[in-house]
Amino acid sequence: MRDQESFVPVEDELDDVTTGEMELSERQSLRRVPGLSTELTDVTEVEYRQLRLERVVLVGVWTEGTIADAENSLAELAALAETAGSQVLEGLIQRRTRPDPATYIGRGKVDDLGAVVLSTGADTVICDGELSPSQLRNLEQRTKVKVVDRTALILDIFAQHAKSKEGKAQVELAQLQYLLPRLRGWGETLSRQTGGSGRGGGAGGGVGVRGPGETKLETDRRRIRHRISRLRREIKNMRTVRVTKRARRTRNSVPAVAIAGYTNAGKSSLLNRLTDAGVLVENALFATLDPTTRKATASDGRVYTLSDTVGFVRHLPHQIVEAFRSTLEEVAEADLVVHVVDGTHPDPEEQVRAVHEVLAEVSADRLPELLVVNKTDAADEDTLLRLKRLWPDAIFVSAYSGRGMDELRAAIEDRLPQPAVEVRAVVPYDRGDLVSRVHRTGEVLSTSHLPEGTLLHVRVSAELAAELAAFDVERQGQAAGSRS
């Protein structure tokens, strides 16, 4: 079957070129994207059987932007597929004004896709977008192989990488929310079957006509809804523990710094460099799902926390954002967001835009932000010069080599919230606990030791200033004057 767009009248075609700015030849052809294949080479037949992964063909629909944008998106999909354990054989892009509502790429192009699947020996097609249940079903029926969309692929990666109880619960919740409206589209095992009344072939309806297939569908939906409710309760209870810990840090006036950014930008490597956290570092997308919080000490003695967070990606599924909302609140409640950008990525500006979109969804877009361009050891000089002109206030570092880390520490310390109240106090030597708290949470301007105690000139929170009021130098001077 040829694509229906091949039969558009000339007048309509001219209008389409004017408004959509695309050529008819571009719309009529699937464009191959070179350099995406990760097929294994030089292996024996036995080794190949042992190492065989899912063999996939990638398909994207280019609706806006440049061809470079479309190819970058498909290259990212290839990286996601590799992270999930697949072997990319081919990447195809179809130019359209919008995805086809029935088959995503257009009815005529499905035959071309089927031919590519057959010639490459692929067993899976991955589409660079979120497909409707009908699109999934139509593509699977026409190509005769499994079809997966971008959302399901990301959910699969999250499921592989979740380690903590909270992370696993959040991933399962997101998967079930994605699966629930798509139960009807997952294969023929859930199709309707006539039964009960003995009437055949779908004639008529009513009580007794629905067979075991429909009953199974309803049962699965009920079980999924029940499981979703239970997972939401569990995550809410886990969130209470997180809020309690966060409230304790807030009460002790400990500033919080959240490290956010695109997936695989080097956030965990940066945390390890800054705090010796020992967090897993892997050259893979979404290697970190469970947030890690570590203590750090500024040069003036103040203590603050650094939190590693889940990475973002363009078109991050809303199920993920919703399920990980309690985790992402670590970013929303921070005093400073260290936004890490991959300096070697072909489109770092798009990375920044995608991260800002997710931060806005969790109300963290108004927080103070420190932009950090990472992987400068691997980026070319022309790219770095362009990014320095684009982001003059950014810090350029390499978590791998350690370049720029001292500058980054200083920039973080400069942006930490300053304690509000300035106090001069002589604290008795038997109140070492108070002196320790001042050093840990306040800004020490000067200190000296007197016979009667430790003389502190500090900036501290209002709460700590109230505790130091009994030892305030001016108050003690006034009391001594009144006694004389």
C-alpha positions in Angstrom: 0.0 0.0 0.0 1.4 3.4 -1.0 1.4 6.3 1.5 -1.7 8.3 1.2 0.3 11.5 1.1 1.7 10.5 -2.3 -1.7 11.3 -3.8 -2.1 14.9 -2.5 -3.3 17.3 -5.2 -0.8 19.9 -6.5 -2.6 22.9 -5.0 -2.6 21.2 -1.6 1.0 20.2 -2.0 2.0 23.8 -2.7 0.2 25.0 0.4 1.8 22.3 2.5 5.3 23.3 1.3 4.6 26.9 2.2 3.2 26.3 5.7 5.2 23.2 6.7 8.4 24.2 4.9 9.1 20.6 3.7 9.6 19.0 0.3 7.4 16.3 -1.0 10.4 14.0 -1.6 11.5 14.3 2.0 8.0 13.3 3.2 7.9 10.3 0.8 11.2 8.7 1.9 12.4 7.1 5.1 15.8 8.8 5.7 18.6 6.5 7.0 20.7 7.9 9.8 24.3 6.6 9.4 26.5 5.5 12.3 23.9 4.1 14.6 24.6 0.4 14.1 26.1 -1.4 17.1 26.0 -4.9 15.5 28.6 -7.2 16.8 31.4 -8.1 14.5 34.2 -10.8 14.3 32.5 -13.3 16.6 32.0 -17.0 16.1 28.5 -18.5 15.7 28.7 -20.0 19.2 29.8 -16.7 20.8 27.1 -14.9 18.9 24.4 -17.2 20.3 25.7 -16.6 23.8 25.9 -12.8 23.4 22.8 -12.2 21.3 20.8 -9.2 22.3 17.5 -7.8 21.0 18.2 -6.6 17.5 16.4 -3.3 17.0 15.5 -0.8 14.2 14.9 2.7 15.3 12.2 4.9 13.7 11.7 8.6 14.3 9.3 11.2 12.9 10.8 14.6 12.1 8.1 17.2 12.6 10.1 20.4 13.4 13.6 21.8 13.7 16.5 20.9 11.5 17.7 17.5 10.3 20.6 17.7 12.8 18.0 18.0 15.7 16.2 14.9 14.3 19.4 12.9 14.0 20.5 13.9 17.5 17.2 12.7 18.9 17.6 9.4 17.1 21.2 9.1 18.3 20.0 9.6 21.8 17.4 6.9 21.3 20.2 4.6 20.1 22.1 5.3 23.3 18.9 4.5 25.3 18.5 1.2 23.4 22.1 0.2 24.0 21.7 1.0 27.7 18.7 -1.3 27.8 20.8 -4.1 26.3 19.7 -3.9 22.6 21.7 -4.0 19.5 21.0 -1.2 17.0 20.9 -2.3 13.4 19.4 0.7 11.6 18.0 4.1 12.2 15.2 5.7 10.0 13.6 9.1 10.0 10.4 10.0 8.3 9.6 13.7 7.6 5.9 14.6 8.3 4.0 17.6 9.5 2.8 15.4 12.4 2.9 11.7 13.3 0.3 9.5 11.6 -2.6 8.8 14.1 -2.9 5.2 12.9 0.7 4.0 12.3 3.0 6.8 13.5 5.0 6.9 10.2 2.2 6.6 7.6 0.6 3.6 6.2 2.7 3.4 3.1 6.0 3.7 5.1 5.1 0.8 7.3 5.7 -1.5 4.3 9.2 0.1 3.8 9.8 -0.4 7.5 8.8 -4.0 7.3 11.2 -4.5 4.4 14.1 -3.0 6.5 13.1 -5.3 9.5 13.1 -8.3 7.2 16.5 -7.4 5.5 18.3 -6.7 8.8 16.8 -9.6 10.8 15.6 -7.3 13.5 13.2 -8.6 16.2 12.1 -5.2 17.6 11.2 -1.7 16.4 11.7 1.2 18.7 9.8 4.4 17.9 11.1 7.8 19.0 7.9 9.0 20.6 5.0 7.8 22.8 2.6 5.7 20.8 -1.0 5.2 21.4 -2.4 1.7 21.9 -3.8 1.6 18.4 -0.5 2.7 16.9 1.3 0.0 18.8 -1.1 -2.7 17.6 -1.2 -1.5 14.0 2.6 -1.4 13.7 3.0 -4.9 15.3 0.4 -6.4 13.0 2.0 -4.9 9.9 5.7 -5.5 10.8 5.2 -8.8 12.5 7.7 -7.9 15.2 7.5 -6.4 18.7 7.1 -2.6 18.7 8.3 -0.5 21.7 8.0 3.3 22.1 10.5 5.7 23.7 8.5 5.8 27.0 8.5 2.0 27.4 12.2 2.0 26.7 13.0 4.5 29.4 10.8 2.7 31.8 12.7 -0.5 31.1 16.0 1.2 31.8 14.7 2.6 35.0 13.5 -0.9 36.0 17.0 -2.3 35.4 18.8 0.4 37.4 16.5 0.9 40.4 18.2 -0.5 43.5 16.5 1.0 46.6 13.1 0.0 47.8 11.8 3.5 47.0 13.4 3.5 43.6 11.8 0.2 42.7 8.4 1.3 43.9 8.6 4.5 41.9 9.6 2.6 38.7 6.8 0.0 39.2 4.3 2.8 39.7 5.4 4.5 36.5 5.3 1.2 34.5 1.8 0.4 35.7 0.5 3.9 34.9 1.9 3.5 31.4 0.5 -0.1 31.0 -3.0 0.5 32.2 -4.5 2.3 29.2 -2.5 0.0 26.8 -3.7 -3.4 28.0 -5.9 -3.8 25.0 -3.0 -3.3 22.7 -0.5 -5.9 24.0 -1.0 -8.9 21.7 -3.8 -11.2 20.9 -4.0 -12.9 24.3 -6.3 -10.2 25.6 -8.7 -10.0 22.7 -12.4 -10.6 23.2 -13.7 -14.1 23.0 -17.3 -15.0 22.6 -18.5 -17.4 25.3 -21.2 -18.1 27.9 -24.3 -17.7 25.7 -22.9 -19.8 22.9 -23.7 -17.1 20.3 -20.8 -16.8 17.9 -18.8 -14.4 15.9 -19.5 -11.2 17.8 -23.2 -11.1 16.8 -25.3 -9.3 19.5 -24.1 -8.5 23.0 -25.2 -8.3 26.6 -24.8 -10.6 29.6 -23.2 -13.9 28.9 -21.6 -12.9 25.6 -18.2 -11.7 27.1 -15.7 -14.5 27.1 -12.6 -15.2 29.1 -10.5 -12.7 27.2 -12.7 -9.7 28.2 -12.9 -11.1 31.8 -9.1 -11.4 32.0 -8.8 -7.8 30.7 -11.1 -6.5 33.4 -9.4 -8.6 36.1 -5.9 -7.3 35.0 -7.1 -3.7 35.1 -8.6 -4.1 38.6 -5.4 -5.7 39.9 -3.3 -2.9 38.3 -5.4 -0.2 39.9 -5.2 -1.9 43.3 -1.4 -2.2 42.9 -1.1 1.5 41.9 -3.1 2.6 45.0 -0.8 0.4 47.2 2.4 1.8 45.6 1.2 5.3 46.0 0.6 4.7 49.8 4.1 3.2 50.1 5.8 6.0 48.3 3.9 8.5 50.4 5.1 6.9 53.6 8.7 6.9 52.2 8.3 10.5 51.4 7.4 11.2 55.0 10.8 9.8 56.1 12.6 12.0 53.5 10.6 15.1 54.6 11.6 14.4 58.3 15.3 14.2 57.4 15.0 17.4 55.3 13.2 19.2 58.2 16.0 18.2 60.6 18.6 19.7 58.2 16.5 22.9 57.8 16.1 23.2 61.6 19.9 23.0 62.0 20.3 25.6 59.3 22.3 23.3 57.0 22.2 24.6 53.4 21.3 22.1 50.7 22.8 21.9 47.2 21.2 19.7 44.6 23.2 18.4 41.6 20.8 18.2 38.6 21.3 17.8 34.9 20.9 15.7 31.8 21.4 11.9 32.1 25.1 10.9 31.7 26.3 14.5 32.2 28.7 13.4 35.0 26.6 14.3 38.1 27.8 11.3 40.1 31.4 11.8 39.1 31.1 15.4 40.3 29.6 14.4 43.6 32.5 11.9 44.1 35.0 14.6 43.4 33.5 17.1 45.8 32.7 14.7 48.7 34.5 11.3 48.1 30.9 9.9 48.1 31.9 6.6 46.4 28.7 6.7 44.2 28.5 4.3 41.2 29.9 6.0 38.1 29.0 4.4 34.8 29.1 5.6 31.2 25.4 4.7 30.7 22.1 6.6 30.7 20.2 6.7 34.0 22.9 4.9 36.0 21.8 6.8 39.0 18.1 6.6 40.1 18.4 6.7 43.9 19.3 10.1 45.3 22.5 10.2 47.3 23.1 13.0 49.9 26.6 13.7 51.3 28.0 16.2 53.7 30.5 18.8 52.5 32.5 21.5 54.4 33.1 25.0 53.1 36.5 26.7 53.5 35.1 28.8 56.4 34.0 25.7 58.2 30.3 25.8 57.3 28.6 22.4 56.6 26.3 21.9 53.7 24.8 18.9 51.9 25.2 17.8 48.3 22.5 15.6 46.7 22.9 13.6 43.5 19.6 13.3 41.7 18.1 11.2 38.8 19.1 12.5 35.4 16.7 14.1 33.0 16.2 13.5 29.2 14.3 15.2 26.5 10.6 14.2 26.5 11.0 12.5 29.9 7.8 10.5 30.3 5.3 12.2 32.6 4.8 8.9 34.4 8.4 9.1 35.5 8.2 12.7 36.6 5.0 11.9 38.6 6.4 8.7 40.2 9.7 10.3 41.1 8.1 13.5 42.3 9.1 12.8 45.9 12.7 12.3 44.9 12.8 15.3 42.7 11.5 17.4 45.6 15.1 17.2 46.9 15.9 19.6 44.1 12.8 21.8 44.7 13.8 22.2 48.4 17.5 23.0 47.8 19.1 26.4 48.4 21.2 26.0 45.2 20.9 23.9 42.0 24.2 22.9 40.4 23.1 22.3 36.9 25.6 19.9 35.1 25.9 20.0 31.3 27.8 17.5 29.1 30.4 19.6 27.2 30.9 16.8 24.7 27.2 16.5 23.8 26.4 17.6 20.2 23.5 19.8 21.4 24.2 21.0 25.0 21.7 23.9 24.6 18.9 21.3 24.1 20.1 19.5 27.3 19.7 22.7 29.3 16.3 23.3 27.9 15.1 19.8 28.7 16.4 20.0 32.2 14.6 23.4 32.8 11.4 21.9 31.6 11.5 19.1 34.2 12.6 21.6 36.9 9.6 23.7 36.1 7.3 20.7 36.6 8.5 20.3 40.2 8.6 24.0 40.9 12.4 24.2 41.1 12.9 26.6 38.1 13.1 29.7 40.3 15.9 28.5 42.6 19.4 29.9 42.3 21.3 28.0 39.6 25.0 27.4 39.0 25.7 26.1 35.5 28.6 23.7 35.3 30.0 22.4 32.0 31.6 19.0 32.6 33.8 16.8 30.5 36.0 19.6 29.3 38.9 17.2 29.0 37.1 15.4 26.1 35.4 18.5 24.5 37.1 20.3 21.6 38.3 23.9 22.0 35.9 25.4 19.5 32.9 24.0 21.4 34.2 25.2 24.7 34.8 28.7 23.3 31.3 28.8 21.9 29.8 27.7 25.2 31.8 30.2 27.2 30.4 33.0 25.0 26.9 31.5 25.4 27.2 31.0 29.2 29.7 33.5 30.5 28.9 32.8 34.2 29.2 29.0 33.9 32.0 27.0 35.5 34.0 24.7 33.2 35.3 21.5 34.9 36.4 18.0 34.3 35.2 15.6 37.0 37.5 12.9 35.4 40.7 14.9 35.6 39.8 17.3 38.4 40.3 20.4 36.3 38.3 23.4 37.6 37.1 21.7 40.8 38.6 24.3 43.2 36.9 27.0 41.2 33.6 25.1 41.4 33.9 24.7 45.2 34.5 28.4 45.6 31.5 29.2 43.3 29.3 26.9 45.4 30.4 28.5 48.7 29.9 32.0 47.3 26.3 31.1 46.4 25.4 29.4 49.7 22.8 31.3 51.8 24.5 33.6 54.3 23.5 33.4 57.9 21.3 36.4 58.8 22.5 37.6 62.2 26.0 39.0 63.1 27.0 38.2 66.7 30.0 38.9 69.0 30.0 36.5 72.0 32.3 35.1 74.6 31.3 31.5 74.9 32.5 29.7 78.1 34.9 26.8 77.6 32.3 24.3 79.0 30.0 25.1 76.1 32.1 23.5 73.4 28.9 22.1 71.9 27.7 25.6 71.1 31.0 26.6 69.6 30.9 23.5 67.5 27.4 24.3 66.2 28.5 27.8 65.3 31.4 26.4 63.2 29.2 23.8 61.6 26.3 26.0 60.6 27.4 29.6 60.8 30.0 31.8 59.1 33.0 32.4 61.5 34.5 35.9 60.8 37.1 35.7 63.6 37.9 33.8 66.7 40.2 34.2 69.7 40.7 32.7 73.1 40.2 34.7 76.3 40.6 33.6 79.9 36.8 33.5 80.3 36.0 31.7 77.1 36.1 31.7 73.3 35.5 35.1 71.6 33.5 34.6 68.5 32.6 37.1 65.8 30.1 35.1 63.6 27.1 35.3 61.4 24.5 32.7 62.4 20.8 31.9 62.0 18.3 33.7 64.2 17.7 30.6 66.2 21.4 30.1 67.0 21.8 33.9 67.6 19.1 33.6 70.3 21.2 30.9 72.1 24.3 33.0 71.9 22.5 36.1 73.2 23.3 35.1 76.8 27.0 35.4 76.0 26.8 38.5 73.8 29.8 40.8 74.3 27.7 44.0 74.3 25.2 42.6 76.8 27.9 41.4 79.1 29.5 44.9 78.9 26.3 46.6 79.7 25.7 44.2 82.7 29.2 44.9 84.0 28.6 48.7 83.7 25.3 48.4 85.7 27.0 46.5 88.5 29.8 49.1 88.8 
